Amino acid sequence: MAYDPADLKLPRWLLRSLDTLVAIHIPLGFGWRVGFTRPGFIFFAALLGVWAAAFYSGNNLLYLCGAMMTAMTAAAITQATRLLNRFPDMGPLLPLLQANSVTVLRKYTGLQEPASAVVGVEWHCIEGCFSLLGRCEGDRVRLEGKMKPQSRGVYRCNKLLLSSDAPLGLFLLSLERRGSGDVVVMPEPVAWQPDGHNGNTLSGGQLNGGDEWLDLRGYVPGDPLSRVHWRKASGDIREWKVKRFASEIERSHEKLLRVDLRMPAGASEAAFERLLARVWFWVLEQGSSGQLILGQDSFDLGDSAQSAALQRAVAAAHPESLPASGEGGLQLTVSDDS
């Protein structure tokens, strides 16, 4: 007689009870936790029933069944423990990220012992958490997932949470251990044109270098008073303007960008973030040729050894009190973005 598979479904109250029990994770010490999956809790209840019946009846067959089920449980937990203990550090595999953009990660690394399992990897930092999956395929593991950071910065890992229900899918074993490595999140690049030093200036409306009335920027504490345009100055320092008097020769030095990280009075954090977004766009456009002076630090774009340091400097940049070092080239300031 045919049967309806729907008749085999568990009642809702039992499913809710199982979900409540599954959410419980028992701490074992030294960063270890153990929990049950739905099948695992049913298996554990059956194991207790077999042992209770064996002790009550003294049936040797029940003793044998209980011993076999217990041995399977111990072997599964032991194998999962070895897997998580020897799981490789994922810090070096994490890529360079971009704020507000999704990065699909898929990278391989080796395993100390062959395994076939799926390991949940939670990479925790002060700013948040990145959830990834590690698929163990023989003697290597594939780290995959999607990462979408919200803001730029250099995120340092403070802990790594590994979890797996391999090999039987009955018990969820978790290990919390110290992680290593950083995730560098770059600002989202914003296109700009060096003409007039303003990203909002169109190529058809370039400003004339040295124009007393148009070639101005906002005053930044530390600028020489001799360059303040007093005819446009008022009592409020936030409205002061400084004369650029940029020459055509200076504008032709597009291979050198000097970034002034000083914050004018009244400038917002959003303006500083847009400044760094323009800096990163310029770096990407230049490729392997050019020089960047970010505040007091200088980077040669053609030197591959400085590439990582440049990325970290842009990602972790913060306002400074000193003007950009060096002379010549293009100069970009926070006030240029206002």
C-alpha positions in Angstrom: 0.0 0.0 0.0 1.4 3.4 -1.0 2.0 5.9 1.8 2.1 9.7 1.9 5.6 11.0 2.8 3.8 13.9 4.5 2.6 11.5 7.1 6.2 11.0 8.2 6.8 14.6 9.1 7.6 15.5 12.7 5.0 17.6 14.5 5.8 21.3 14.8 6.1 21.3 18.6 8.8 18.6 18.3 10.7 20.6 15.7 10.5 23.7 17.8 11.8 21.7 20.8 14.7 20.3 18.7 15.6 23.8 17.5 15.8 25.0 21.1 18.1 22.1 22.0 20.2 22.6 18.8 20.8 26.2 19.8 22.5 25.1 23.0 26.3 24.8 22.8 28.0 23.3 25.8 31.4 24.8 26.7 34.2 22.2 27.2 37.0 24.6 28.0 40.1 25.8 26.1 37.9 27.4 23.4 35.9 24.2 22.6 32.1 23.9 22.4 29.9 21.1 21.4 26.3 21.0 20.3 23.8 18.8 18.5 22.2 18.9 15.1 18.6 17.7 14.8 19.6 14.2 13.7 22.4 14.3 16.4 19.9 14.9 19.2 17.7 12.1 18.0 20.7 9.8 17.7 21.9 10.8 21.2 18.4 10.1 22.7 18.4 6.7 20.9 21.8 5.9 22.4 20.6 6.7 25.9 17.6 4.5 25.3 19.8 1.6 24.1 22.0 1.8 27.1 19.1 2.1 29.5 17.5 -1.0 28.0 20.8 -2.9 28.1 21.3 -2.1 31.8 17.7 -3.0 32.6 17.6 -6.3 30.7 21.2 -7.4 30.7 20.9 -8.3 27.1 24.3 -8.7 25.5 23.1 -7.7 22.1 21.9 -4.4 23.5 25.3 -3.9 25.1 26.9 -4.6 21.8 24.7 -2.1 20.0 25.3 0.6 22.7 29.1 0.0 22.5 29.1 0.3 18.7 27.0 3.5 18.7 29.3 5.0 21.5 32.4 4.1 19.5 31.0 5.8 16.4 30.3 8.9 18.5 33.8 9.0 20.0 35.4 8.4 16.5 33.4 11.2 15.0 34.2 13.7 17.7 37.9 12.7 17.6 38.1 13.2 13.9 36.4 16.6 14.1 38.7 17.6 16.9 41.8 16.7 14.8 40.4 18.6 11.8 39.7 21.8 13.6 43.0 21.7 15.5 45.0 21.3 12.3 42.9 23.6 10.2 45.2 26.1 8.4 45.2 29.8 9.2 43.2 31.7 6.7 44.7 35.2 7.3 47.2 35.1 4.4 44.4 34.0 2.0 42.2 37.0 2.6 42.3 39.4 -0.4 42.4 43.2 -0.7 38.9 44.5 -0.3 37.0 47.6 -1.4 34.5 49.5 0.8 30.8 49.0 -0.2 31.7 46.4 -2.8 31.2 42.6 -2.8 34.4 40.5 -3.2 33.9 36.8 -4.1 36.6 34.8 -2.5 37.8 31.4 -3.7 41.3 30.4 -2.8 43.1 27.1 -2.1 45.6 26.1 0.5 47.0 22.7 1.7 45.9 20.5 4.6 48.2 18.6 6.9 46.0 15.5 6.7 43.5 14.5 4.0 39.9 15.2 4.9 36.5 15.6 3.4 34.4 18.1 5.4 32.9 21.6 5.4 34.2 24.0 8.1 32.5 27.2 9.0 35.1 30.0 9.4 34.2 33.2 11.2 37.0 35.8 11.0 36.3 38.3 13.9 37.8 41.8 14.3 36.8 44.8 16.3 34.8 46.3 13.4 32.7 43.1 12.8 32.9 39.6 11.4 33.4 37.9 8.0 31.7 34.5 7.6 33.3 32.1 5.1 33.3 28.4 4.3 36.3 26.1 4.1 35.7 23.0 1.9 38.2 20.3 2.6 38.8 18.3 -0.6 41.5 15.6 0.0 44.8 17.2 0.8 43.7 20.8 0.2 41.0 23.2 1.4 39.1 25.8 -0.6 38.1 29.0 1.2 35.1 30.6 -0.3 32.5 33.2 0.5 31.4 36.8 -0.1 32.9 39.8 1.8 31.4 43.3 1.8 33.0 45.7 4.2 31.2 48.9 4.9 34.1 51.3 5.4 37.8 51.5 4.7 40.5 50.5 7.2 43.0 47.9 8.3 41.0 45.2 10.2 43.1 43.1 12.5 41.8 39.6 13.4 41.3 39.1 17.1 39.8 35.6 17.1 38.9 32.8 14.7 35.9 30.6 15.2 35.9 27.3 13.4 32.9 24.9 13.4 32.1 21.7 11.7 29.6 18.8 12.0 31.8 16.4 10.1 32.0 13.5 9.6 28.5 12.2 10.6 26.5 15.4 10.8 25.4 14.6 14.3 27.5 16.9 16.5 28.5 20.4 15.9 32.0 21.0 17.3 33.4 24.6 17.6 36.8 25.9 18.3 37.7 29.5 19.2 41.4 30.3 18.7 43.6 33.3 18.1 43.7 34.4 14.5 46.4 36.3 12.6 46.6 38.5 9.6 44.9 41.7 8.6 42.2 42.6 6.1 43.0 45.8 4.1 39.8 47.6 3.0 40.4 50.4 0.4 38.1 53.3 -0.2 35.7 53.2 -3.1 37.5 55.0 -5.9 35.9 58.3 -7.1 36.9 59.6 -10.6 38.3 63.0 -10.8 40.3 65.1 -13.2 43.5 67.0 -12.3 42.4 70.1 -14.1 41.6 72.7 -11.5 42.4 70.2 -8.8 38.7 69.6 -8.4 36.9 66.4 -9.2 33.7 68.4 -10.0 35.5 70.4 -12.7 34.7 69.4 -16.3 37.3 69.3 -19.0 35.5 72.0 -20.9 35.6 74.5 -18.0 39.2 74.4 -16.8 40.3 77.0 -14.4 43.2 79.3 -15.5 46.3 78.7 -13.4 47.1 81.7 -11.2 43.6 83.3 -11.6 43.3 85.6 -8.6 39.6 85.2 -8.3 39.0 81.6 -9.4 42.1 79.6 -8.6 41.4 79.4 -4.8 41.0 76.7 -2.2 39.8 76.7 1.4 42.2 77.8 4.2 43.8 75.0 6.2 45.5 75.9 9.6 49.2 76.2 8.9 48.9 77.9 5.5 51.0 81.1 5.2 48.9 84.2 5.8 50.6 85.8 2.7 48.5 83.5 0.5 45.2 84.3 2.1 42.9 86.1 -0.3 41.9 89.0 2.0 39.3 90.4 -0.4 37.3 87.2 0.0 38.1 86.7 3.6 35.6 87.4 6.4 35.6 87.2 10.1 34.9 83.5 10.1 38.1 81.5 9.4 36.1 78.7 7.8 35.3 81.1 4.9 38.9 82.1 4.2 40.3 81.3 0.8 44.0 80.6 -0.2 45.5 81.5 -3.6 47.0 78.6 -5.5 48.8 80.5 -8.3 49.5 77.1 -9.9 51.6 77.2 -13.0 51.2 75.2 -16.2 54.5 73.4 -15.5 53.1 72.3 -12.2 49.9 71.0 -13.8 51.9 68.9 -16.2 53.5 66.9 -13.4 50.7 64.4 -13.2 53.1 61.6 -12.2 53.5 63.2 -8.8 50.5 63.6 -6.4 51.0 65.4 -3.1 48.1 64.8 -0.7 47.5 67.3 2.2 45.8 65.4 5.0 45.0 68.5 7.1 41.4 69.1 7.9 40.1 72.7 7.4 37.9 74.2 10.1 34.3 73.0 9.6 35.2 70.2 7.2 33.3 66.9 7.6 34.6 63.4 7.8 32.8 62.6 4.5 35.0 65.2 2.8 38.1 63.5 4.1 36.8 60.1 2.9 36.2 61.5 -0.6 39.7 62.9 -0.6 41.1 59.3 0.0 38.7 58.0 -2.6 40.2 60.3 -5.2 43.7 59.4 -4.1 43.0 55.7 -4.6 41.5 56.4 -8.0 44.7 58.3 -9.0 46.8 55.3 -7.8 44.8 52.9 -9.9 44.9 55.1 -12.9 48.7 55.5 -12.7 49.4 51.8 -12.5 53.1 51.2 -12.0 54.4 54.7 -12.8 54.3 57.7 -10.6 54.9 58.9 -7.1 52.5 59.5 -4.2 53.2 61.7 -1.2 50.5 61.0 1.4 51.0 63.5 4.1 54.6 62.9 5.3 55.0 59.5 3.6 56.3 59.0 0.1 55.6 55.9 -2.1 57.0 54.9 -5.5 54.2 53.3 -7.5 56.8 51.4 -9.6 58.3 49.7 -6.5 56.4 46.5 -5.9 58.0 46.2 -2.4 56.1 49.4 -1.4 52.7 48.3 -2.8 51.4 46.7 0.4 52.7 49.7 2.5 50.9 52.1 0.2 47.6 50.2 0.4 47.8 50.2 4.2 48.7 53.8 4.3 45.7 54.8 2.2 43.3 52.5 4.1 44.4 53.6 7.5 44.9 57.3 6.8 43.8 59.9 9.3 43.9 63.7 9.5 47.3 65.3 10.2 48.4 68.6 11.4 51.4 69.1 9.0 51.2 70.0 5.3 52.2 67.5 2.6 56.0 67.2 2.3 57.9 67.8 -0.9 57.3 70.3 -3.7 55.8 70.4 -7.2 53.4 68.0 -8.8 49.6 67.9 -8.3 48.3 68.8 -4.9 45.1 67.5 -3.4 43.5 68.7 -0.2 40.3 68.2 1.7 39.1 71.7 0.7 39.4 70.7 -3.0 36.5 68.4 -2.5 34.2 71.0 -1.0 
